[in-house]
Amino acid sequence: MLLSGQTMNFEKKMTIHEYEVKIQWEGNTGTGTSSYHSYKRDFSIQHPQKATIQGSSDPAYLGDVTRWNPEDLLVASASACHKLWYLHLCAVNHIHVLSYVDKALGFMEDADPVKRGHFTQIILRPEIVLEKGADQELAAKLHEEAHHECMIANSMNFPITCEASFSFAE
């Protein structure tokens, strides 16, 4: 068995990455799921080498607003993957990023009776501070390449767009 993040090589230079986490429900209030309102939606995401993440469902589905829900984590995953690729591409292209803060938005719709609840889009809105004199045109273009490289974006069946804004350090 591979540890989270380890890889296995197969013929034709295909690499398989395996990620294993433990999701543990923490919501039994004494009667299990005896009714829709009888249990909490709380859970934890665990891995032996990482900090535990406290989760729940969206508050619209009786979840705890103070815990991360799967929808939050999906938006965070898309944002984080894009950011990591973007920073890599900036580094190898000599664009010095000094700060990167993304206020990403995800949109989910639940009116479609066939697809049920589903994400329709994620908008990444990074606010990027570049070193004075950096090539802003190249910095902006690298977002397209980051999107192309992002494994999370490549796995989604809805659009993920990027509306980056730039400023320069004094």
DSSP file (Angstrom, degrees, kcal/mol; ACC not computed):
  #  RESIDUE AA STRUCTURE BP1 BP2  ACC     N-H-->O    O-->H-N    N-H-->O    O-->H-N    TCO  KAPPA ALPHA  PHI   PSI    X-CA   Y-CA   Z-CA
    1    1 A M              0   0    0      0, 0.0     2,-0.3     0, 0.0     0, 0.0   0.000 360.0 360.0 360.0 140.8    0.0    0.0    0.0
    2    2 A L        -     0   0    0      4,-0.1     2,-0.2     1,-0.1     3,-0.1  -0.651 360.0-120.8 -91.1 148.4    1.2    3.5   -0.8
    3    3 A L    >   -     0   0    0     -2,-0.3     3,-2.6     1,-0.2    15,-0.3  -0.491  53.2 -71.6 -78.0 159.0    1.2    6.4    1.6
    4    4 A S  T 3  S+     0   0    0      1,-0.3    15,-0.2    16,-0.2    -1,-0.2  -0.268 123.6  15.6 -52.9 129.3   -0.8    9.5    0.7
    5    5 A G  T 3  S+     0   0    0     13,-2.0    -1,-0.3     1,-0.3    14,-0.1   0.301  94.3 127.9  88.8  -9.8    1.0   11.3   -2.1
    6    6 A Q    <   -     0   0    0     -3,-2.6    12,-1.6    12,-0.4    -1,-0.3  -0.392  48.5-138.3 -75.9 160.7    3.3    8.4   -3.1
    7    7 A T  E     -A   17   0A   0     10,-0.2     2,-0.4    -3,-0.1    10,-0.2  -0.815  11.8-155.9-121.9 160.1    3.4    7.3   -6.7
    8    8 A M  E     -A   16   0A   0      8,-1.8     8,-2.5    -2,-0.3     2,-0.4  -0.998  16.7-141.7-133.6 128.6    3.5    4.0   -8.6
    9    9 A N  E     -A   15   0A   0     -2,-0.4     2,-0.2     6,-0.2     6,-0.2  -0.746  20.6-178.6 -94.2 138.2    5.0    3.8  -12.1
   10   10 A F    >   -     0   0    0      4,-2.6     3,-0.7    -2,-0.4     4,-0.5  -0.682  41.7 -60.3-121.1 177.3    3.4    1.5  -14.7
   11   11 A E  G >  S+     0   0    0      1,-0.2     3,-1.3    -2,-0.2    -1,-0.2  -0.112 119.6  32.8 -53.9 158.4    4.2    0.7  -18.3
   12   12 A K  G 3  S-     0   0    0      1,-0.3    -1,-0.2    -3,-0.1     3,-0.1   0.738 128.5 -78.9  61.3  26.0    4.3    3.6  -20.8
   13   13 A K  G <  S+     0   0    0     -3,-0.7     2,-0.4     1,-0.2    -1,-0.3   0.739  81.2 158.7  58.4  27.8    5.5    5.9  -18.1
   14   14 A M    <   -     0   0    0     -3,-1.3    -4,-2.6    -4,-0.5     2,-0.5  -0.671  26.6-154.7 -78.9 134.3    2.0    6.3  -16.6
   15   15 A T  E     -A    9   0A   0     -2,-0.4     2,-0.5    -6,-0.2    -6,-0.2  -0.948   4.4-159.7-113.5 129.8    2.2    7.4  -13.0
   16   16 A I  E     -A    8   0A   0     -8,-2.5    -8,-1.8    -2,-0.5     2,-0.5  -0.937   4.8-159.4-107.6 126.0   -0.6    6.7  -10.6
   17   17 A H  E     -A    7   0A   0     -2,-0.5     2,-0.4   -10,-0.2   -10,-0.2  -0.893   8.0-157.0-103.4 133.9   -0.9    8.8   -7.5
   18   18 A E        -     0   0    0    -12,-1.6   -13,-2.0    -2,-0.5     2,-0.5  -0.935   9.3-172.7-116.6 133.8   -2.8    7.4   -4.6
   19   19 A Y        -     0   0    0     -2,-0.4     2,-0.5   -15,-0.2   -15,-0.1  -0.981   5.3-175.7-128.0 118.5   -4.4    9.5   -1.8
   20   20 A E        +     0   0    0     -2,-0.5     2,-0.3   -18,-0.1   -16,-0.2  -0.959   7.5 167.6-119.2 128.2   -6.0    7.7    1.2
   21   21 A V        -     0   0    0     -2,-0.5     2,-0.5    26,-0.1    26,-0.2  -0.919  30.1-127.8-131.1 160.0   -7.9    9.5    3.9
   22   22 A K  E     -B   46   0B   0     24,-2.6    24,-3.2    -2,-0.3     2,-0.6  -0.948  16.9-163.8-110.2 124.9  -10.1    8.3    6.8
   23   23 A I  E     -B   45   0B   0     -2,-0.5     2,-0.5    22,-0.2    22,-0.2  -0.946  10.0-170.9-107.7 118.7  -13.5    9.9    7.1
   24   24 A Q  E     -B   44   0B   0     20,-2.5    20,-1.9    -2,-0.6     2,-0.2  -0.945  18.3-135.5-118.2 118.7  -15.0    9.2   10.5
   25   25 A W  E     +B   43   0B   0     -2,-0.5    18,-0.3    18,-0.2     3,-0.1  -0.507  22.4 178.0 -68.6 133.6  -18.6   10.1   11.3
   26   26 A E        +     0   0    0     16,-3.0    17,-0.2    -2,-0.2    16,-0.1  -0.012  52.1  96.3-123.9  25.8  -18.9   11.8   14.7
   27   27 A G        +     0   0    0     15,-0.4    13,-2.6    13,-0.2     2,-0.7   0.291  36.3 124.3-109.7  11.3  -22.6   12.5   14.7
   28   28 A N        -     0   0    0     11,-0.2    11,-0.1     1,-0.2     5,-0.1  -0.619  33.5-175.8 -74.4 115.0  -24.3    9.7   16.6
   29   29 A T        -     0   0    0     -2,-0.7    -1,-0.2     9,-0.5    10,-0.1   0.262  66.4 -72.0 -95.0  11.2  -26.3   11.4   19.3
   30   30 A G  S    S+     0   0    0      0, 0.0    -2,-0.1     0, 0.0     9,-0.1   0.076 129.6  55.5 125.1 -24.1  -27.4    8.1   20.9
   31   31 A T  S >  S-     0   0    0      7,-0.4     3,-0.8     1,-0.3     8,-0.1   0.206  87.7-143.6-123.1  15.2  -30.0    6.8   18.4
   32   32 A G  T 3   -     0   0    0      1,-0.2     2,-0.4     6,-0.1    -1,-0.3  -0.303  68.8 -21.0  60.7-138.5  -28.0    6.7   15.2
   33   33 A T  T 3  S+     0   0    0      1,-0.2    -1,-0.2    -5,-0.1     6,-0.1  -0.294  85.0 138.7-100.0  47.8  -29.9    7.6   12.1
   34   34 A S  S <  S+     0   0    0     -3,-0.8     2,-0.3    -2,-0.4    -1,-0.2   0.740  79.0   0.0 -66.8 -21.7  -33.3    6.8   13.6
   35   35 A S  S >  S-     0   0    0     -3,-0.3     3,-1.2     1,-0.1     4,-0.3  -0.966  80.9-100.0-155.8 167.7  -34.7   10.0   11.9
   36   36 A Y  T 3  S+     0   0    0     -2,-0.3     3,-0.4     1,-0.3    -1,-0.1   0.830 123.9  40.2 -60.7 -33.4  -33.4   12.8    9.7
   37   37 A H  T 3  S+     0   0    0      1,-0.2    -1,-0.3    -3,-0.0    -4,-0.0   0.397  95.9  83.0 -96.4   2.5  -33.1   15.1   12.6
   38   38 A S  S <  S+     0   0    0     -3,-1.2    -9,-0.5    -7,-0.1    -7,-0.4   0.539  88.2  49.5 -87.4  -5.6  -31.8   12.6   15.1
   39   39 A Y  S    S-     0   0    0     -3,-0.4     2,-0.2    -4,-0.3   -11,-0.2  -0.919  74.7-120.5-134.6 156.9  -28.1   12.8   14.2
   40   40 A K        -     0   0    0    -13,-2.6   -13,-0.2    -2,-0.3    23,-0.1  -0.620  15.7-137.9 -90.0 155.9  -25.4   15.3   13.5
   41   41 A R        +     0   0    0     21,-0.5    22,-0.1    -2,-0.2   -14,-0.1   0.323  58.6 134.1 -92.2   6.9  -23.6   15.6   10.2
   42   42 A D        +     0   0    0     14,-0.2   -16,-3.0   -16,-0.1   -15,-0.4  -0.255  23.0 157.1 -65.9 142.3  -20.2   16.0   11.9
   43   43 A F  E     -BC  25  55B   0     12,-2.7    12,-3.3   -18,-0.3     2,-0.4  -0.951  30.4-131.0-151.8 168.4  -17.2   14.1   10.7
   44   44 A S  E     -BC  24  54B   0    -20,-1.9   -20,-2.5    -2,-0.3     2,-0.6  -0.972   9.1-142.1-126.7 147.1  -13.4   14.3   10.7
   45   45 A I  E     -BC  23  53B   0      8,-2.7     8,-2.1    -2,-0.4     2,-0.3  -0.938  32.8-173.6-105.1 121.4  -11.0   13.8    7.9
   46   46 A Q  E     +B   22   0B   0    -24,-3.2   -24,-2.6    -2,-0.6     5,-0.1  -0.884  24.2 167.1-125.7 149.1   -7.9   12.0    9.2
   47   47 A H    >   -     0   0    0      3,-0.5     3,-1.8    -2,-0.3   -26,-0.1  -0.942  39.9-124.4-151.6 137.6   -4.5   11.0    8.0
   48   48 A P  T 3  S+     0   0    0      0, 0.0     4,-0.1     0, 0.0   -27,-0.0   0.708 110.1  39.9 -61.4 -19.5   -1.8    9.7   10.3
   49   49 A Q  T 3  S+     0   0    0      2,-0.1     2,-0.3    -3,-0.0    -3,-0.0   0.262 110.8  63.4-111.9  11.6    0.7   12.4    9.2
   50   50 A K  S <  S-     0   0    0     -3,-1.8    -3,-0.5     1,-0.0     2,-0.1  -0.895  87.7 -89.6-136.2 162.0   -1.6   15.4    8.9
   51   51 A A        -     0   0    0     -2,-0.3     2,-0.2    -5,-0.1    -2,-0.1  -0.430  50.1-108.9 -67.3 143.8   -3.7   17.7   11.0
   52   52 A T        -     0   0    0     -2,-0.1     2,-0.5    -6,-0.1    -6,-0.2  -0.520  25.9-143.8 -74.9 140.6   -7.3   16.5   11.3
   53   53 A I  E     -C   45   0B   0     -8,-2.1    -8,-2.7    -2,-0.2     2,-0.6  -0.926   9.4-139.6-106.8 127.5  -10.0   18.5    9.5
   54   54 A Q  E     +C   44   0B   0     -2,-0.5    14,-2.0   -10,-0.2     2,-0.3  -0.771  31.5 179.1 -88.6 123.9  -13.3   18.9   11.2
   55   55 A G  E     +Cd  43  68B   0    -12,-3.3   -12,-2.7    -2,-0.6     2,-0.3  -0.770  17.7 160.8-124.8 166.9  -16.2   18.6    8.8
   56   56 A S        -     0   0    0     12,-2.0     2,-0.2   -14,-0.3   -14,-0.2  -0.891  44.9 -78.9-160.1-175.8  -20.0   18.6    8.5
   57   57 A S        -     0   0    0     -2,-0.3    10,-0.2    12,-0.2   -16,-0.1  -0.489  63.0 -75.6 -88.1 169.6  -22.6   19.2    5.9
   58   58 A D    > > -     0   0    0     -2,-0.2     3,-2.6     1,-0.1     5,-1.5  -0.347  46.1-114.6 -57.2 143.2  -23.6   22.5    4.6
   59   59 A P  G > 5S+     0   0    0      0, 0.0     3,-1.6     0, 0.0    -1,-0.1   0.788 116.0  68.3 -54.6 -27.2  -25.8   24.4    7.1
   60   60 A A  G 3 5S+     0   0    0      1,-0.3    -2,-0.1     2,-0.1    -3,-0.0   0.734 103.1  45.8 -63.0 -20.1  -28.7   24.1    4.6
   61   61 A Y  G < 5S-     0   0    0     -3,-2.6    -1,-0.3   -20,-0.0    -4,-0.1  -0.148 134.5 -87.1-115.7  36.2  -28.6   20.4    5.2
   62   62 A L  T < 5S+     0   0    0     -3,-1.6   -21,-0.5     1,-0.2    -2,-0.1   0.699  82.2 146.6  70.3  25.0  -28.4   20.6    9.0
   63   63 A G      < -     0   0    0     -5,-1.5     2,-0.6    -7,-0.1    -1,-0.2  -0.371  57.2 -95.4 -87.5 169.4  -24.6   20.9    9.2
   64   64 A D    >   -     0   0    0      1,-0.1     3,-1.8     4,-0.1    -1,-0.1  -0.756  24.8-150.5 -87.2 117.9  -22.4   22.8   11.6
   65   65 A V  T 3  S+     0   0    0     -2,-0.6    -1,-0.1     1,-0.3     4,-0.1   0.703  93.4  61.7 -63.2 -20.7  -21.5   26.2   10.1
   66   66 A T  T 3  S+     0   0    0      2,-0.1     2,-0.3   -11,-0.1    -1,-0.3   0.519  96.3  72.6 -85.8  -4.7  -18.2   26.2   12.1
   67   67 A R  S <  S-     0   0    0     -3,-1.8   -12,-0.2   -10,-0.2     2,-0.2  -0.779  90.8-100.9-110.3 154.9  -16.9   23.1   10.3
   68   68 A W  B     -d   55   0B   0    -14,-2.0   -12,-2.0    -2,-0.3    -4,-0.1  -0.475  36.7-154.7 -68.2 138.7  -15.7   22.6    6.7
   69   69 A N     >  -     0   0    0    -14,-0.2     4,-2.3    -2,-0.2     3,-0.3  -0.767  30.4-104.0-111.4 164.8  -18.2   21.0    4.4
   70   70 A P  H  > S+     0   0    0      0, 0.0     4,-2.0     0, 0.0     5,-0.1   0.839 121.3  54.5 -56.1 -34.3  -17.5   19.0    1.2
   71   71 A E  H  > S+     0   0    0      2,-0.2     4,-2.0     1,-0.2     5,-0.2   0.921 107.9  48.6 -67.3 -43.2  -18.5   22.0   -1.0
   72   72 A D  H  > S+     0   0    0     -3,-0.3     4,-2.7     1,-0.2    -1,-0.2   0.925 111.7  50.8 -57.2 -45.0  -16.0   24.3    0.8
   73   73 A L  H  X S+     0   0    0     -4,-2.3     4,-2.4     1,-0.2    -1,-0.2   0.836 107.0  53.2 -66.9 -33.6  -13.3   21.7    0.4
   74   74 A L  H  X S+     0   0    0     -4,-2.0     4,-2.2    -5,-0.2    -1,-0.2   0.940 112.1  44.3 -65.2 -46.8  -14.0   21.3   -3.3
   75   75 A V  H  X S+     0   0    0     -4,-2.0     4,-2.3     1,-0.2    -2,-0.2   0.917 114.4  50.4 -63.0 -43.2  -13.6   25.1   -3.9
   76   76 A A  H  X S+     0   0    0     -4,-2.7     4,-2.9     1,-0.2     5,-0.2   0.894 108.9  52.1 -62.1 -40.4  -10.5   25.1   -1.7
   77   77 A S  H  X S+     0   0    0     -4,-2.4     4,-2.4     2,-0.2     5,-0.2   0.921 110.4  47.2 -63.2 -44.5   -9.0   22.2   -3.6
   78   78 A A  H  X S+     0   0    0     -4,-2.2     4,-2.0     2,-0.2    -1,-0.2   0.922 115.6  45.8 -62.7 -43.6   -9.5   23.9   -7.0
   79   79 A S  H  X S+     0   0    0     -4,-2.3     4,-2.5     2,-0.2    -2,-0.2   0.930 114.2  47.1 -65.5 -46.4   -8.0   27.2   -5.6
   80   80 A A  H  X S+     0   0    0     -4,-2.9     4,-2.5     2,-0.2    -2,-0.2   0.901 111.8  49.8 -65.2 -42.2   -5.0   25.6   -4.0
   81   81 A C  H  X S+     0   0    0     -4,-2.4     4,-2.1    -5,-0.2     5,-0.2   0.934 112.7  47.1 -63.5 -45.9   -4.1   23.4   -7.0
   82   82 A H  H  X S+     0   0    0     -4,-2.0     4,-2.9    -5,-0.2    -2,-0.2   0.932 112.4  50.6 -60.2 -45.9   -4.3   26.4   -9.3
   83   83 A K  H  X S+     0   0    0     -4,-2.5     4,-2.9     1,-0.2     5,-0.2   0.914 108.8  50.8 -60.1 -44.7   -2.2   28.5   -6.9
   84   84 A L  H  X S+     0   0    0     -4,-2.5     4,-1.9     1,-0.2    -1,-0.2   0.913 113.8  44.1 -62.8 -42.9    0.5   25.8   -6.6
   85   85 A W  H  X S+     0   0    0     -4,-2.1     4,-2.7     2,-0.2    -1,-0.2   0.916 113.5  52.0 -66.2 -41.8    0.8   25.5  -10.3
   86   86 A Y  H  X S+     0   0    0     -4,-2.9     4,-2.6     1,-0.2    -2,-0.2   0.937 109.7  47.8 -61.2 -47.4    0.8   29.3  -10.8
   87   87 A L  H  X S+     0   0    0     -4,-2.9     4,-2.4     1,-0.2    -1,-0.2   0.897 111.9  51.1 -61.8 -40.0    3.5   29.8   -8.2
   88   88 A H  H  X S+     0   0    0     -4,-1.9     4,-2.4    -5,-0.2     5,-0.2   0.948 111.5  46.8 -59.9 -49.2    5.6   27.1   -9.9
   89   89 A L  H  X S+     0   0    0     -4,-2.7     4,-1.1     1,-0.2    -2,-0.2   0.872 111.5  51.2 -64.6 -37.0    5.2   28.6  -13.3
   90   90 A C  H  <>S+     0   0    0     -4,-2.6     5,-3.0    -5,-0.2     3,-0.3   0.927 109.4  51.3 -63.7 -43.3    6.0   32.1  -12.0
   91   91 A A  H ><5S+     0   0    0     -4,-2.4     3,-1.2     1,-0.2    -2,-0.2   0.932 112.0  44.5 -60.4 -47.3    9.2   30.8  -10.3
   92   92 A V  H 3<5S+     0   0    0     -4,-2.4    -1,-0.2     1,-0.3    -2,-0.2   0.677 115.5  49.3 -74.9 -14.7   10.5   29.1  -13.5
   93   93 A N  T 3<5S-     0   0    0     -4,-1.1    -1,-0.3    -3,-0.3    -2,-0.2   0.225 115.3-114.0-104.9  12.4    9.6   32.1  -15.6
   94   94 A H  T < 5 +     0   0    0     -3,-1.2     2,-0.6     1,-0.2    -3,-0.2   0.822  66.8 144.0  60.3  35.9   11.3   34.6  -13.2
   95   95 A I      < -     0   0    0     -5,-3.0     2,-0.9    -6,-0.2    -1,-0.2  -0.938  43.8-143.7-100.8 117.8    8.1   36.3  -12.1
   96   96 A H        -     0   0    0     -2,-0.6    35,-2.5    35,-0.1     2,-0.5  -0.735  14.9-168.1 -92.1 105.5    8.5   37.2   -8.4
   97   97 A V  E     +E  130   0C   0     -2,-0.9    33,-0.2    33,-0.2     3,-0.1  -0.795  10.3 178.2 -90.0 128.4    5.2   36.8   -6.6
   98   98 A L  E     +     0   0C   0     31,-3.4     2,-0.3    -2,-0.5    32,-0.2   0.675  68.4  12.2-103.1 -23.9    5.3   38.3   -3.1
   99   99 A S  E     -E  129   0C   0     30,-1.4    30,-2.3     2,-0.0    -1,-0.3  -0.986  55.6-175.9-154.7 144.8    1.8   37.6   -2.0
  100  100 A Y  E     +E  128   0C   0     -2,-0.3     2,-0.5    28,-0.2    28,-0.2  -0.914   9.2 169.2-146.2 112.9   -1.2   35.5   -3.3
  101  101 A V  E     -E  127   0C   0     26,-1.9    26,-3.1    -2,-0.3     2,-0.5  -0.984  14.3-162.5-128.0 119.6   -4.6   35.6   -1.7
  102  102 A D  E     -E  126   0C   0     -2,-0.5     2,-0.6    24,-0.3    -2,-0.0  -0.892  13.1-169.0-106.8 127.8   -7.5   33.9   -3.5
  103  103 A K        -     0   0    0     22,-1.1    20,-0.0    -2,-0.5    -1,-0.0  -0.634  28.7-172.0-108.0  69.2  -11.1   34.7   -2.6
  104  104 A A        -     0   0    0     -2,-0.6     2,-0.4    20,-0.1    20,-0.2  -0.255  11.4-154.9 -69.8 148.3  -12.5   31.9   -4.6
  105  105 A L  E     -G  123   0D   0     18,-2.7    18,-3.1   -30,-0.1     2,-0.4  -0.986   5.0-165.6-124.8 133.4  -16.3   31.4   -5.2
  106  106 A G  E     -G  122   0D   0     -2,-0.4     2,-0.5    16,-0.2    16,-0.2  -0.936   6.6-154.4-116.2 144.4  -18.1   28.2   -6.0
  107  107 A F  E     -G  121   0D   0     14,-2.8    13,-3.0    -2,-0.4    14,-1.2  -0.972  11.6-178.5-122.9 126.0  -21.6   28.0   -7.3
  108  108 A M  E     -G  119   0D   0     -2,-0.5     2,-0.4    11,-0.3    11,-0.3  -0.960   7.6-161.6-122.7 139.9  -23.8   25.0   -6.7
  109  109 A E  E     +G  118   0D   0      9,-2.8     9,-2.5    -2,-0.4    -2,-0.0  -0.942  13.5 178.4-121.1 142.7  -27.4   24.6   -8.0
  110  110 A D        +     0   0    0     -2,-0.4     7,-0.2     7,-0.2    -1,-0.1   0.162  57.9  94.0-129.2  20.6  -29.9   22.1   -6.8
  111  111 A A        +     0   0    0      5,-0.1     6,-0.1     4,-0.0    -1,-0.1   0.671  60.4  94.5 -86.6 -17.1  -33.0   22.9   -8.9
  112  112 A D     >  -     0   0    0      4,-0.4     4,-1.6     1,-0.2    -3,-0.0  -0.656  60.3-160.5 -79.5 113.8  -32.3   20.3  -11.5
  113  113 A P  T  4 S+     0   0    0      0, 0.0    -1,-0.2     0, 0.0     4,-0.1   0.719  88.1  50.5 -69.3 -19.0  -34.2   17.1  -10.6
  114  114 A V  T  4 S+     0   0    0      2,-0.1    -2,-0.0     1,-0.1    -3,-0.0   0.938 121.5  27.9 -82.2 -50.9  -32.0   14.9  -12.8
  115  115 A K  T  4 S-     0   0    0      1,-0.2    -1,-0.1     3,-0.0    -4,-0.0   0.573  92.5-159.6 -87.4  -9.1  -28.6   16.0  -11.7
  116  116 A R     <  -     0   0    0     -4,-1.6    -4,-0.4    -6,-0.1     2,-0.2  -0.275  61.4  -3.2  57.5-151.8  -29.7   16.9   -8.2
  117  117 A G  S    S+     0   0    0     -7,-0.2     2,-0.3    -6,-0.1    -7,-0.2  -0.502  83.1 158.1 -69.8 133.2  -27.2   19.3   -6.5
  118  118 A H  E     -G  109   0D   0     -9,-2.5    -9,-2.8    -2,-0.2     2,-0.2  -0.991  43.4-105.3-155.3 148.7  -24.2   20.0   -8.7
  119  119 A F  E     -G  108   0D   0     -2,-0.3   -11,-0.3   -11,-0.3     3,-0.1  -0.521  25.2-175.7 -72.6 139.9  -21.5   22.6   -9.1
  120  120 A T  E     -     0   0D   0    -13,-3.0     2,-0.3     1,-0.4   -12,-0.2   0.640  63.4 -19.7-108.8 -24.3  -22.0   24.9  -12.1
  121  121 A Q  E     -G  107   0D   0    -14,-1.2   -14,-2.8    37,-0.2    -1,-0.4  -0.957  44.7-144.0-173.6 159.0  -18.7   26.9  -11.8
  122  122 A I  E     -Gh 106 160D   0     37,-1.9    39,-2.4    -2,-0.3     2,-0.6  -0.998  15.5-158.4-128.6 134.8  -15.9   28.1   -9.6
  123  123 A I  E     -Gh 105 161D   0    -18,-3.1   -18,-2.7    -2,-0.4     2,-0.4  -0.964   5.9-153.9-115.1 118.4  -14.4   31.5  -10.0
  124  124 A L  E     - h   0 162D   0     37,-3.4    39,-3.2    -2,-0.6   -20,-0.1  -0.767  11.4-176.3 -87.9 134.2  -10.8   32.0   -8.7
  125  125 A R        -     0   0    0     -2,-0.4   -22,-1.1    37,-0.2    39,-0.1  -0.485   9.2-179.8-130.8  62.6  -10.2   35.6   -7.7
  126  126 A P  E     -E  102   0C   0      0, 0.0    39,-2.5     0, 0.0     2,-0.6  -0.408  19.3-151.5 -70.5 138.9   -6.5   35.8   -6.7
  127  127 A E  E     -Ef 101 165C   0    -26,-3.1   -26,-1.9    37,-0.2     2,-0.4  -0.955  23.9-168.0-106.4 113.8   -5.1   39.1   -5.6
  128  128 A I  E     -Ef 100 166C   0     37,-2.9    39,-2.1    -2,-0.6     2,-0.6  -0.884  17.7-156.6-116.1 131.0   -1.4   38.9   -6.5
  129  129 A V  E     -Ef  99 167C   0    -30,-2.3   -31,-3.4    -2,-0.4   -30,-1.4  -0.931  18.9-165.6-105.3 122.6    1.4   41.2   -5.4
  130  130 A L  E     -Ef  97 168C   0     37,-3.0    39,-2.8    -2,-0.6   -33,-0.2  -0.717  29.8 -95.3-104.1 155.1    4.3   41.2   -7.8
  131  131 A E    >   -     0   0    0    -35,-2.5     3,-2.2    -2,-0.3   -35,-0.1  -0.427  58.9 -86.9 -62.7 142.2    7.8   42.5   -7.3
  132  132 A K  T 3  S+     0   0    0      1,-0.3    -1,-0.1    -2,-0.1    38,-0.1  -0.272 116.8  22.5 -53.8 132.4    8.2   46.0   -8.7
  133  133 A G  T 3  S+     0   0    0      1,-0.3    -1,-0.3    -3,-0.1    -2,-0.1   0.375  87.2 146.3  90.2  -3.7    9.1   45.8  -12.4
  134  134 A A    <   -     0   0    0     -3,-2.2     2,-1.2   -38,-0.1    -1,-0.3  -0.285  62.2-101.7 -65.2 152.5    7.7   42.3  -13.0
  135  135 A D     >  -     0   0    0      1,-0.2     4,-2.4     2,-0.1     5,-0.1  -0.644  37.8-174.4 -77.9  97.4    6.2   41.5  -16.3
  136  136 A Q  H  > S+     0   0    0     -2,-1.2     4,-2.4     1,-0.2     5,-0.2   0.842  80.6  57.5 -66.0 -33.7    2.5   41.7  -15.5
  137  137 A E  H  > S+     0   0    0      2,-0.2     4,-2.1     1,-0.2    -1,-0.2   0.931 111.1  41.9 -63.5 -44.9    1.4   40.5  -19.0
  138  138 A L  H  > S+     0   0    0      2,-0.2     4,-2.1     1,-0.2    -2,-0.2   0.904 112.0  55.7 -67.1 -40.5    3.4   37.3  -18.6
  139  139 A A  H  < S+     0   0    0     -4,-2.4     4,-0.4     1,-0.2    -2,-0.2   0.896 110.6  45.3 -58.2 -40.6    2.2   37.0  -15.0
  140  140 A A  H >< S+     0   0    0     -4,-2.4     3,-1.3     1,-0.2     4,-0.5   0.906 110.7  53.2 -69.3 -41.7   -1.4   37.1  -16.3
  141  141 A K  H >X S+     0   0    0     -4,-2.1     3,-1.2     1,-0.3     4,-1.1   0.828  96.4  67.5 -63.6 -32.9   -0.7   34.7  -19.1
  142  142 A L  H 3X S+     0   0    0     -4,-2.1     4,-2.5     1,-0.3    -1,-0.3   0.716  86.9  69.2 -64.4 -19.2    0.7   32.1  -16.7
  143  143 A H  H <> S+     0   0    0     -3,-1.3     4,-2.4    -4,-0.4    -1,-0.3   0.881  96.2  53.5 -64.5 -36.4   -2.8   31.7  -15.2
  144  144 A E  H <> S+     0   0    0     -3,-1.2     4,-2.0    -4,-0.5    -2,-0.2   0.930 111.1  44.8 -62.7 -44.7   -3.9   30.0  -18.4
  145  145 A E  H  X S+     0   0    0     -4,-1.1     4,-2.1     2,-0.2    -2,-0.2   0.894 111.1  53.4 -66.9 -39.3   -1.0   27.5  -18.2
  146  146 A A  H  X S+     0   0    0     -4,-2.5     4,-1.9     1,-0.2    -2,-0.2   0.909 108.7  50.4 -60.8 -41.4   -1.7   26.9  -14.5
  147  147 A H  H  < S+     0   0    0     -4,-2.4    -1,-0.2     1,-0.2    -2,-0.2   0.909 109.7  50.6 -62.3 -41.6   -5.3   26.1  -15.3
  148  148 A H  H  < S+     0   0    0     -4,-2.0    -1,-0.2     1,-0.2    -2,-0.2   0.860 115.6  42.1 -63.6 -36.6   -4.2   23.7  -18.0
  149  149 A E  H  < S+     0   0    0     -4,-2.1    -1,-0.2    -5,-0.1    -2,-0.2   0.720  85.5 111.4 -83.9 -23.1   -1.8   21.9  -15.6
  150  150 A C     X  -     0   0    0     -4,-1.9     4,-2.1    -5,-0.2     5,-0.1  -0.341  54.0-157.5 -63.0 119.0   -4.1   21.8  -12.5
  151  151 A M  H  > S+     0   0    0     -2,-0.2     4,-0.6     2,-0.2    -1,-0.2   0.845  92.2  52.2 -66.3 -34.6   -5.1   18.3  -11.8
  152  152 A I  H >> S+     0   0    0      2,-0.2     3,-1.3     1,-0.2     4,-0.5   0.956 110.3  47.0 -67.5 -49.3   -8.3   19.3   -9.9
  153  153 A A  H >4 S+     0   0    0      1,-0.3     3,-1.1     2,-0.2    -2,-0.2   0.885 109.2  55.8 -59.1 -38.2   -9.5   21.6  -12.8
  154  154 A N  H 3< S+     0   0    0     -4,-2.1    -1,-0.3     1,-0.2    -2,-0.2   0.664 106.4  52.5 -67.8 -14.7   -8.8   18.8  -15.2
  155  155 A S  H << S+     0   0    0     -3,-1.3    -1,-0.2    -4,-0.6    -2,-0.2   0.509  91.8  93.5 -98.0  -6.7  -11.0   16.5  -13.2
  156  156 A M    <<  -     0   0    0     -3,-1.1     4,-0.1    -4,-0.5    -3,-0.0  -0.539  60.3-151.7 -92.7 154.0  -14.1   18.7  -13.1
  157  157 A N  S    S+     0   0    0     -2,-0.2    -1,-0.1     2,-0.1    -3,-0.1   0.003  79.4  62.8-109.5  26.9  -17.1   18.7  -15.4
  158  158 A F  S    S-     0   0    0     -5,-0.2   -37,-0.2   -36,-0.0    -2,-0.1  -0.954  95.0 -83.3-143.3 160.1  -17.9   22.4  -15.0
  159  159 A P        -     0   0    0      0, 0.0   -37,-1.9     0, 0.0     2,-0.5  -0.385  29.7-166.5 -72.7 142.2  -15.9   25.6  -15.7
  160  160 A I  E     -h  122   0D   0    -39,-0.2     2,-0.3    -2,-0.1   -37,-0.2  -0.989  17.6-175.9-121.4 117.5  -13.2   27.0  -13.4
  161  161 A T  E     -h  123   0D   0    -39,-2.4   -37,-3.4    -2,-0.5     2,-0.5  -0.740  16.9-139.3-114.8 162.7  -12.3   30.5  -14.4
  162  162 A C  E     -h  124   0D   0     -2,-0.3     2,-0.5   -39,-0.2   -37,-0.2  -0.982  15.3-179.3-128.5 124.9   -9.7   32.9  -13.0
  163  163 A E        -     0   0    0    -39,-3.2     2,-0.1    -2,-0.5   -40,-0.0  -0.707  23.9-176.9-118.7  75.3  -10.2   36.7  -12.5
  164  164 A A        -     0   0    0     -2,-0.5     2,-0.4   -39,-0.1   -37,-0.2  -0.427  12.5-161.0 -78.4 146.6   -6.8   37.7  -11.2
  165  165 A S  E     -f  127   0C   0    -39,-2.5   -37,-2.9    -2,-0.1     2,-0.4  -0.967  10.1-155.1-123.9 147.6   -5.9   41.2  -10.1
  166  166 A F  E     +f  128   0C   0     -2,-0.4     2,-0.3   -39,-0.2   -37,-0.2  -0.911  16.6 170.6-125.2 146.4   -2.3   42.4   -9.8
  167  167 A S  E     -f  129   0C   0    -39,-2.1   -37,-3.0    -2,-0.4     2,-0.4  -0.926  27.2-122.7-140.9 168.5   -0.5   45.1   -7.8
  168  168 A F  E     -f  130   0C   0     -2,-0.3   -37,-0.2   -39,-0.2     2,-0.1  -0.906  22.2-114.8-118.3 143.2    3.2   45.8   -7.4
  169  169 A A              0   0    0    -39,-2.8   -37,-0.1    -2,-0.4   -39,-0.0  -0.406 360.0 360.0 -68.1 148.3    5.2   46.0   -4.2
  170  170 A E              0   0    0     -2,-0.1    -1,-0.1   -38,-0.1   -39,-0.1   0.461 360.0 360.0 -80.4 360.0    6.6   49.5   -3.4
